[in-house]
Each structure stands twice: as C-alpha cells, then as structure tokens.
Amino acid sequence: MDGTDAATRDRAARIPGEATRLVDAAAAQSLLLRITGSVAVHLHCAQHRPLMGDLGRRPFYDIDFWGRDRDHQLIDAFFQAQGYQADPAARGLREWGIKRQIFGHPDTGIKIDVFMDTLVMAHSIKFLHRLELADPCVPVADLVLSKLQIHEITTNDLIDLTVLFGEHAVVRNGSAAIDLDRILDVLCDDWGFWYTADQNLASLHAWVERPGIDAEVRGRVQARIEALRTALAEAPKTRRWRLRAKIGVRKRWYEPVEQVS
C-alpha cells in the first residue's frame, strides 16, 4: 500500500474483519450474507494473499456481498442498524429490476455493495443455490467466475486471479478448491461467458510472466490455467452454447456495465 495515506491504509486493514463481523451479525438474525470480491480473495487465500500488496493491488475500500433477494428489506434494515446509510444513487434500482443495494458508513468511509440472487454484470451468474456452500465467503469457483466474467479486465482483477490460482487447485467436485464442475456448468451453457472467460484466462497466463511473481507461483498458476482452458475446450456444450457459437463475435456477446455508484 505504498503511496497511500494513513486513513486509506487504516480503512483497508479494517475491512476484512468488518466483512466477517457483518456476516456473523447477519447470521445471528438468520440473515444469509456471503463475502465476495477482493476481500473474499484475501480471506480465501491465506498463503498467497501477500501477493495482493506486493503486486500493487489497490487497497480495499469496499465490501461486496451476495445475498437473497427475498431478504432485501431485512438487508436494508440490517445495514442501517449497523451504522451504514443507503446510497442515494442506488434509490430506485428495484424499479428497473436491478437486485442490488448499496450502503456507505459515514464514519469509516467503508462502502457496501450487496448483489441478490444473481450477479448481473458483463455476464450473469446465478448464485442463490450456492450461498450455503461456504462461509463466510462465496465458494472459490464462484469467486473465480465473478472475475472471469469481466469484459474489460483490470490489473486489480488479474492480481486477484493470480492469487486465487496460486492458492487453489482446479479439481472436480472440490468445495474447498476451484470446482471444475461448477465452472463447466456455467460456461458450457453460455458461449459469450465462455469466450470472455477464455480470453481472460489467456490474458492472465501472459500477465503472470511479469517481474515480481515467483517462478514457482507462476508455473503453478499457468499450469492451472492451461488445465482449465483445456477442460473448457473439451467439455460437452449445450445446444444453446452451440447455437450462439455460430454467431460468434459478429454480435456483442457481453452486456455493457455502467457504474451505479
């Protein structure tokens, strides 16, 4: 976090603990929340998390959660009771069919973003049935998917993926690893998502050649990327996937993402 001011460093240091505290406090009220985003990368990757700072990842400034849309009123009340205020820029999102809530804490400056039922960004990830599979974060495979769906991937996202692939193997039916079955289920039914993910994996494979990444880590990350890309290429695809593949990039295969706040 070199070059950042003391307040930014202090807030970033507090965020992982605040994220887990909020999950526990919500659970005490029978409210299901799971951490995602860069904070979940940090929590899922105890061995490789120092790479986030070493490679220059932006300090944490917010916490992303996944939750259930049926709980949206309870979620709003919960965060306001925890001292967070609803973001005025997010008012009216439900009127547009957007299942998302945004909060900010007036004292700490921590921002909260809650996606419900489905992550709708460049590509969509349905996660309602996945929330109880891991605690306090979303499953590793879903975290990987949330990074691979990004159409214009950033250096911060590549750092997160490097840490994830450095820490976790790609295995079948692996709840504590990158679950290949979950990745295949999602991507082999959606050509656009598959194409974006494959492009991002290729970019990551090249990106980890940069200085500052240990050769052993680089080799492990690249081997896991290669295994995943091979599995994605060889796995059976649905009819929906095959029909969309015939159109290819002649038609936009992702959704534009606008910043809400």
DAQUICOR-V8374 format. One record per residue. N is the residue number from 1. PHI is phi in whole degrees, 0 to 359 (999 if undefined). PSI is psi as a letter, one per 20 degrees, with the letter a starting at -180 (NA if undefined). OMEGA is omega as a letter, one per 20 degrees, with the letter a starting at -180 (none if undefined). Layout:
# DAQUICOR-V8374
((N/PHI/PSI/OMEGA) (N/PHI/PSI/OMEGA))
This chain:
# DAQUICOR-V8374
((1/999/k/r) (2/301/q/r) (3/86/i/r) (4/262/q/a) (5/281/r/a) (6/298/h/a) (7/295/g/r) (8/294/g/r) (9/296/g/a) (10/295/g/r) (11/298/g/a) (12/299/h/a) (13/293/h/a) (14/280/h/a) (15/296/g/r) (16/303/g/r) (17/294/h/r) (18/294/h/r) (19/298/g/a) (20/292/h/r) (21/298/g/a) (22/293/h/r) (23/299/g/a) (24/294/g/r) (25/295/h/r) (26/294/g/a) (27/299/h/r) (28/296/i/r) (29/253/j/a) (30/59/k/r) (31/249/p/a) (32/266/o/r) (33/230/q/r) (34/226/q/a) (35/280/p/r) (36/225/a/r) (37/73/a/a) (38/296/h/r) (39/294/h/r) (40/293/h/r) (41/302/g/r) (42/304/g/a) (43/286/h/a) (44/282/i/a) (45/233/m/a) (46/299/h/a) (47/285/g/a) (48/257/i/a) (49/301/h/r) (50/301/h/r) (51/299/h/a) (52/301/g/r) (53/286/h/a) (54/299/h/a) (55/268/j/r) (56/88/k/r) (57/294/q/r) (58/303/p/r) (59/300/q/r) (60/301/p/r) (61/225/i/r) (62/215/r/r) (63/231/p/r) (64/259/p/r) (65/233/q/r) (66/249/q/r) (67/211/a/a) (68/258/p/a) (69/295/h/r) (70/296/i/r) (71/262/j/a) (72/301/h/r) (73/290/h/r) (74/294/h/r) (75/297/g/r) (76/299/g/a) (77/294/h/a) (78/299/g/a) (79/293/h/r) (80/292/h/r) (81/292/h/r) (82/274/j/r) (83/96/j/r) (84/267/q/a) (85/248/q/r) (86/297/p/a) (87/284/p/a) (88/302/h/a) (89/293/i/a) (90/264/i/r) (91/295/p/r) (92/85/j/a) (93/300/h/a) (94/296/h/r) (95/296/h/r) (96/261/j/r) (97/78/j/a) (98/265/o/a) (99/268/m/a) (100/206/p/r) (101/231/q/a) (102/230/p/a) (103/225/q/r) (104/218/q/r) (105/262/p/a) (106/294/h/a) (107/265/g/a) (108/272/h/a) (109/78/j/a) (110/286/p/r) (111/258/q/r) (112/241/p/r) (113/234/p/a) (114/243/o/r) (115/260/q/a) (116/235/p/r) (117/71/g/a) (118/217/p/r) (119/277/o/a) (120/247/o/r) (121/227/c/r) (122/299/h/r) (123/224/q/a) (124/256/q/r) (125/231/o/r) (126/279/p/a) (127/229/j/a) (128/306/g/a) (129/280/j/a) (130/256/i/a) (131/292/h/a) (132/265/j/a) (133/274/i/a) (134/210/r/a) (135/203/p/j) (136/267/i/a) (137/255/r/r) (138/293/q/r) (139/302/q/a) (140/302/g/a) (141/299/h/r) (142/291/h/r) (143/295/g/r) (144/298/g/r) (145/301/h/a) (146/295/h/r) (147/275/h/a) (148/289/i/a) (149/281/i/a) (150/287/p/a) (151/289/g/r) (152/253/n/a) (153/290/q/a) (154/254/r/r) (155/300/h/r) (156/301/g/r) (157/292/h/r) (158/295/h/r) (159/296/g/r) (160/301/g/a) (161/293/h/r) (162/300/g/r) (163/295/g/a) (164/296/g/a) (165/285/h/r) (166/290/h/a) (167/273/h/a) (168/240/p/r) (169/284/q/r) (170/262/o/a) (171/223/r/r) (172/279/p/r) (173/55/l/a) (174/249/n/a) (175/292/h/a) (176/259/j/r) (177/228/a/r) (178/277/o/a) (179/286/o/a) (180/301/h/a) (181/299/g/r) (182/295/g/r) (183/299/g/a) (184/294/g/a) (185/303/g/a) (186/282/g/a) (187/281/h/a) (188/278/j/r) (189/248/i/a) (190/217/n/a) (191/300/g/a) (192/299/g/r) (193/295/g/r) (194/303/g/a) (195/294/g/r) (196/300/g/a) (197/298/g/a) (198/296/g/r) (199/296/g/r) (200/293/h/r) (201/295/h/r) (202/296/g/r) (203/296/g/r) (204/295/g/r) (205/303/g/r) (206/284/h/a) (207/296/h/a) (208/287/i/r) (209/285/i/a) (210/295/q/r) (211/298/q/r) (212/100/i/r) (213/253/p/a) (214/305/q/a) (215/301/h/r) (216/294/g/r) (217/296/g/r) (218/304/g/a) (219/298/g/a) (220/293/g/r) (221/298/g/a) (222/294/h/r) (223/296/h/r) (224/289/h/r) (225/297/g/a) (226/298/g/r) (227/296/g/a) (228/292/g/r) (229/297/h/r) (230/296/g/r) (231/298/g/r) (232/293/h/r) (233/289/h/a) (234/268/i/a) (235/292/q/r) (236/300/q/a) (237/247/q/r) (238/284/r/r) (239/300/h/r) (240/303/g/r) (241/298/g/a) (242/294/h/r) (243/294/g/r) (244/290/h/r) (245/297/h/a) (246/294/h/r) (247/278/h/r) (248/61/b/a) (249/275/j/r) (250/295/h/r) (251/238/q/a) (252/303/p/a) (253/254/j/a) (254/220/r/r) (255/261/p/r) (256/298/q/a) (257/247/p/r) (258/254/q/r) (259/284/p/r) (260/282/h/a) (261/210/NA/none))
